[in-house]
Amino acid sequence: MRAAPLPAYDALRAASWHPPGSSSAADVARVVLAVVDADEPPLRILVGELAADAVLPITEERLAGWLRWEDLGRTAG
């Protein structure tokens, strides 16, 4: 059982579900269907600008760190 939502928080709830710059459901569906129809679909895909902006810099930083230490790591055989 849940309490009834308080109208005072309607704007906050709306913003948290659809932050500025987020993709519309129709745009996400279009991308997902294109992936499903692809001859070689990816295992993972970043959908929308927010996802790419959030994930790519972190991933690039991690990759750079792994590459910096790759030679030493490989010495373990």
Secondary structure by P-SEA (a helix, b strand, c coil): ccccccccaaaaaaaaacccccccaaaaaaaaaaaaacccccccccccaaaaaacaaaaaaaaaaaaaacccccccc
